[in-house]
Amino acid sequence: MPALGSQRRLLGSLNCTPPATLPLSLAPNQTGPQCLEVSIPDGLFLSLGLVSLVENVLVVAAIAKNRNLHSPMYYFICCLATSDLLVSVSNVLETAVMLLLEAGVLATRAAVVQQLDNVIDVLICSSMVSSLCFLGAIAVDRYISIFYALRYHSVVTLPRAWRIIAAVWVASILTSVLFITYYNHTVVLLCLVGFFIAMLALMAVLYVHMLARACQHARGIARLQKRQRPIHQGFGLKGAATLTILLGVFFLCWGPFFLHLSLIVLCPQHPTCGCIFKNFNLFLALIICNAIVDPLIYAFRSQELRKTLQEV
């Protein structure tokens, strides 16, 4: 993406040398200490993308096939899978085109490569923004289903869900075009970072509140059964572990990418920040890993969906 100074830029691939094949290397820094650079082989990058592609295609196919899954919650999960699918496809497509350009198999003019690069950048950015939006939408949907259970079906209706889905996709595409067009403006990077922080805060607040309500409910059941401590402790530990995994995966997979954006604004010329910039491809790989893990967290835990997957 232009805003990131990415090593994966298509235009840069016209005259670049192949990346290092070692997984870890110490890159010398002319103005500071040596940098630990994690090199992601193109084969591994493509493999992660293909695994994510297969997983998320299965989720979309299962939800489309089973009418029992045609509800707002599963539509949000389906859109999340579509966004993750596009994240993987766009990054894999860029890698594949770069490899073809470096090998001399694909010969084209720089202007054509520039246009192709812009299209892929918009696709990458819009899929990332929509993925974060649908993660937030799933959290809000679950929150409403717990705290407003009696009014859930009147609040989260199918027409309303479709409007939310359409608004997310349109907003993601429009904002991505603006971000790619004005990538050299600091405010663009700050908006992206602020959006990530807002989504992280939203998910943390909602899921922690849901966990607290679930523990409170478990305590009430325990009092009735006069087994308060064992049930409450076991449920609380399980809920805390689930919450830690859910938020931890989100932060670990997306955090480094947005740290990269923050450092571009805060210390673009500092040697230490320069060391972090060298690992941009690793940050993209982590986002693809998130696209692999999302179906395991949000989709495959559903017994109805797993049953449909067996049929598919």
Buried (B, 14 or more C-beta within 10 A) or exposed (E): BBBBBBBBBBBBBEEBEEBEEEEEBEBEBEEEEEBEBBBBBBEEBBEBBBBBBEBBBBBBBBBBEBEEBEBBBBBBBBBBBBBBBBBBBBBBBBBBBBBBBBEEEEEEEEEEBEEBBBEBBBBBBBBBBBBBBBBBBBBBBBBBBBEEEEEBEEEBEEEEBEEBBEEBBEBBBEBBBBBBEEBEEEEBBEBBBEBBEEBBEBBBEBBEEBBEEBBEEBBEEBEEEEEBEEBBEEBBEEBEEBBEEBBEBBBEBBBBBBBBBBBBEEBEEBEEBBBBBBBBBBBBBBBBBBBBBBBEBBBBEBEEBEEBBEEE
